[in-house]
Structure formats: structure tokens, C-alpha cells
Amino acid sequence: MDAPYCEEVILKAENNVLVISFIEKFTDDYSSNINNRLVYKINKHKKFECIKIFKNSKEISISSIWG
């Protein structure tokens, strides 16, 4: 079974929108470690009207990040 991992995790503010983007990749090579990147807490200096998440350049809902 292939294991998912993330590359190119980017967080940026565009007007009043927080944009999170990443590239999801998979590997079946378990001989080496791949550091997973997990966004688990966002300390923000202002309120955002919404959060947009892009996985592999496609906008997704927060509940489907690993779905």
C-alpha cells in the first residue's frame, strides 16, 4: 500500500483569505524515511474571511485533505 506524504507546503495570505497549498505524493518505498509535513496550528495575526486549501493545485474541502 502506498503511503501519502506532502511536498511544497505553502501558506500565504491573499487579501482576507488564508491559502494553504501542497503537493500530495505517494511512495511504496519503505526503506527510507520521508518527513511528513503537517499543518496543525496556524498562529495568525489577523482574522481571515475564509481558508482555501489546494491539494495538487485543486481546491478541496478541509475534511477531504487525506480522503
mmCIF file of the C-alpha atoms, coordinates in Angstrom:
data_MODEL
# 
_entry.id   MODEL 
# 
loop_
_atom_site.group_PDB 
_atom_site.id 
_atom_site.type_symbol 
_atom_site.label_atom_id 
_atom_site.label_alt_id 
_atom_site.label_comp_id 
_atom_site.label_asym_id 
_atom_site.label_entity_id 
_atom_site.label_seq_id 
_atom_site.pdbx_PDB_ins_code 
_atom_site.Cartn_x 
_atom_site.Cartn_y 
_atom_site.Cartn_z 
_atom_site.occupancy 
_atom_site.B_iso_or_equiv 
_atom_site.pdbx_formal_charge 
_atom_site.auth_seq_id 
_atom_site.auth_comp_id 
_atom_site.auth_asym_id 
_atom_site.auth_atom_id 
_atom_site.pdbx_PDB_model_num 
ATOM 1  C CA . MET A 1 1  ? 0.000   0.000  0.000  1.00 0.00 ? 1  MET A CA 1 
ATOM 2  C CA . ASP A 1 2  ? 1.381   3.405  -0.941 1.00 0.00 ? 2  ASP A CA 1 
ATOM 3  C CA . ALA A 1 3  ? 1.915   5.907  1.857  1.00 0.00 ? 3  ALA A CA 1 
ATOM 4  C CA . PRO A 1 4  ? 0.929   9.567  1.255  1.00 0.00 ? 4  PRO A CA 1 
ATOM 5  C CA . TYR A 1 5  ? 3.261   12.440 2.061  1.00 0.00 ? 5  TYR A CA 1 
ATOM 6  C CA . CYS A 1 6  ? 3.375   16.170 1.296  1.00 0.00 ? 6  CYS A CA 1 
ATOM 7  C CA . GLU A 1 7  ? 5.846   18.384 -0.510 1.00 0.00 ? 7  GLU A CA 1 
ATOM 8  C CA . GLU A 1 8  ? 5.853   22.106 -1.255 1.00 0.00 ? 8  GLU A CA 1 
ATOM 9  C CA . VAL A 1 9  ? 3.598   23.111 1.646  1.00 0.00 ? 9  VAL A CA 1 
ATOM 10 C CA . ILE A 1 10 ? 2.862   26.835 1.247  1.00 0.00 ? 10 ILE A CA 1 
ATOM 11 C CA . LEU A 1 11 ? 0.804   29.135 3.480  1.00 0.00 ? 11 LEU A CA 1 
ATOM 12 C CA . LYS A 1 12 ? 0.067   32.647 2.297  1.00 0.00 ? 12 LYS A CA 1 
ATOM 13 C CA . ALA A 1 13 ? -2.414  35.441 2.845  1.00 0.00 ? 13 ALA A CA 1 
ATOM 14 C CA . GLU A 1 14 ? -4.251  36.832 -0.166 1.00 0.00 ? 14 GLU A CA 1 
ATOM 15 C CA . ASN A 1 15 ? -6.434  39.764 0.899  1.00 0.00 ? 15 ASN A CA 1 
ATOM 16 C CA . ASN A 1 16 ? -8.711  38.281 3.601  1.00 0.00 ? 16 ASN A CA 1 
ATOM 17 C CA . VAL A 1 17 ? -8.166  34.659 2.562  1.00 0.00 ? 17 VAL A CA 1 
ATOM 18 C CA . LEU A 1 18 ? -5.652  32.250 4.054  1.00 0.00 ? 18 LEU A CA 1 
ATOM 19 C CA . VAL A 1 19 ? -4.417  29.958 1.264  1.00 0.00 ? 19 VAL A CA 1 
ATOM 20 C CA . ILE A 1 20 ? -2.781  26.629 2.083  1.00 0.00 ? 20 ILE A CA 1 
ATOM 21 C CA . SER A 1 21 ? -1.389  24.574 -0.775 1.00 0.00 ? 21 SER A CA 1 
ATOM 22 C CA . PHE A 1 22 ? 0.612   21.376 -1.006 1.00 0.00 ? 22 PHE A CA 1 
ATOM 23 C CA . ILE A 1 23 ? 1.569   18.613 -3.399 1.00 0.00 ? 23 ILE A CA 1 
ATOM 24 C CA . GLU A 1 24 ? 0.437   15.165 -2.281 1.00 0.00 ? 24 GLU A CA 1 
ATOM 25 C CA . LYS A 1 25 ? 2.684   12.317 -3.335 1.00 0.00 ? 25 LYS A CA 1 
ATOM 26 C CA . PHE A 1 26 ? 2.749   8.601  -2.606 1.00 0.00 ? 26 PHE A CA 1 
ATOM 27 C CA . THR A 1 27 ? 5.529   6.099  -2.126 1.00 0.00 ? 27 THR A CA 1 
ATOM 28 C CA . ASP A 1 28 ? 5.783   2.357  -1.718 1.00 0.00 ? 28 ASP A CA 1 
ATOM 29 C CA . ASP A 1 29 ? 9.483   2.543  -0.817 1.00 0.00 ? 29 ASP A CA 1 
ATOM 30 C CA . TYR A 1 30 ? 9.644   1.977  2.929  1.00 0.00 ? 30 TYR A CA 1 
ATOM 31 C CA . SER A 1 31 ? 13.443  1.683  3.019  1.00 0.00 ? 31 SER A CA 1 
ATOM 32 C CA . SER A 1 32 ? 13.952  5.376  3.802  1.00 0.00 ? 32 SER A CA 1 
ATOM 33 C CA . ASN A 1 33 ? 12.186  7.965  5.927  1.00 0.00 ? 33 ASN A CA 1 
ATOM 34 C CA . ILE A 1 34 ? 10.200  10.788 4.380  1.00 0.00 ? 34 ILE A CA 1 
ATOM 35 C CA . ASN A 1 35 ? 9.439   13.672 6.693  1.00 0.00 ? 35 ASN A CA 1 
ATOM 36 C CA . ASN A 1 36 ? 5.721   14.346 6.672  1.00 0.00 ? 36 ASN A CA 1 
ATOM 37 C CA . ARG A 1 37 ? 4.708   17.982 6.877  1.00 0.00 ? 37 ARG A CA 1 
ATOM 38 C CA . LEU A 1 38 ? 1.674   18.593 8.987  1.00 0.00 ? 38 LEU A CA 1 
ATOM 39 C CA . VAL A 1 39 ? -0.056  21.935 9.404  1.00 0.00 ? 39 VAL A CA 1 
ATOM 40 C CA . TYR A 1 40 ? -1.637  21.515 12.802 1.00 0.00 ? 40 TYR A CA 1 
ATOM 41 C CA . LYS A 1 41 ? -1.823  25.040 14.226 1.00 0.00 ? 41 LYS A CA 1 
ATOM 42 C CA . ILE A 1 42 ? -1.858  28.376 12.476 1.00 0.00 ? 42 ILE A CA 1 
ATOM 43 C CA . ASN A 1 43 ? -0.922  31.429 14.519 1.00 0.00 ? 43 ASN A CA 1 
ATOM 44 C CA . LYS A 1 44 ? -2.423  34.294 12.581 1.00 0.00 ? 44 LYS A CA 1 
ATOM 45 C CA . HIS A 1 45 ? -2.038  37.993 13.143 1.00 0.00 ? 45 HIS A CA 1 
ATOM 46 C CA . LYS A 1 46 ? -5.422  38.896 11.665 1.00 0.00 ? 46 LYS A CA 1 
ATOM 47 C CA . LYS A 1 47 ? -8.833  37.400 11.009 1.00 0.00 ? 47 LYS A CA 1 
ATOM 48 C CA . PHE A 1 48 ? -9.403  35.774 7.663  1.00 0.00 ? 48 PHE A CA 1 
ATOM 49 C CA . GLU A 1 49 ? -12.799 35.612 5.990  1.00 0.00 ? 49 GLU A CA 1 
ATOM 50 C CA . CYS A 1 50 ? -12.105 32.094 4.778  1.00 0.00 ? 50 CYS A CA 1 
ATOM 51 C CA . ILE A 1 51 ? -9.476  29.408 4.357  1.00 0.00 ? 51 ILE A CA 1 
ATOM 52 C CA . LYS A 1 52 ? -8.823  27.807 0.973  1.00 0.00 ? 52 LYS A CA 1 
ATOM 53 C CA . ILE A 1 53 ? -6.905  24.564 0.654  1.00 0.00 ? 53 ILE A CA 1 
ATOM 54 C CA . PHE A 1 54 ? -5.356  23.347 -2.591 1.00 0.00 ? 54 PHE A CA 1 
ATOM 55 C CA . LYS A 1 55 ? -4.115  19.770 -2.981 1.00 0.00 ? 55 LYS A CA 1 
ATOM 56 C CA . ASN A 1 56 ? -2.165  19.231 -6.205 1.00 0.00 ? 56 ASN A CA 1 
ATOM 57 C CA . SER A 1 57 ? -3.459  22.614 -7.486 1.00 0.00 ? 57 SER A CA 1 
ATOM 58 C CA . LYS A 1 58 ? -7.132  21.618 -6.980 1.00 0.00 ? 58 LYS A CA 1 
ATOM 59 C CA . GLU A 1 59 ? -9.236  23.343 -4.317 1.00 0.00 ? 59 GLU A CA 1 
ATOM 60 C CA . ILE A 1 60 ? -10.568 20.853 -1.767 1.00 0.00 ? 60 ILE A CA 1 
ATOM 61 C CA . SER A 1 61 ? -12.590 20.941 1.436  1.00 0.00 ? 61 SER A CA 1 
ATOM 62 C CA . ILE A 1 62 ? -10.798 20.721 4.758  1.00 0.00 ? 62 ILE A CA 1 
ATOM 63 C CA . SER A 1 63 ? -12.482 17.394 5.545  1.00 0.00 ? 63 SER A CA 1 
ATOM 64 C CA . SER A 1 64 ? -11.065 15.748 2.403  1.00 0.00 ? 64 SER A CA 1 
ATOM 65 C CA . ILE A 1 65 ? -7.368  16.573 2.791  1.00 0.00 ? 65 ILE A CA 1 
ATOM 66 C CA . TRP A 1 66 ? -6.429  12.899 3.193  1.00 0.00 ? 66 TRP A CA 1 
ATOM 67 C CA . GLY A 1 67 ? -9.630  11.474 1.735  1.00 0.00 ? 67 GLY A CA 1 
# 
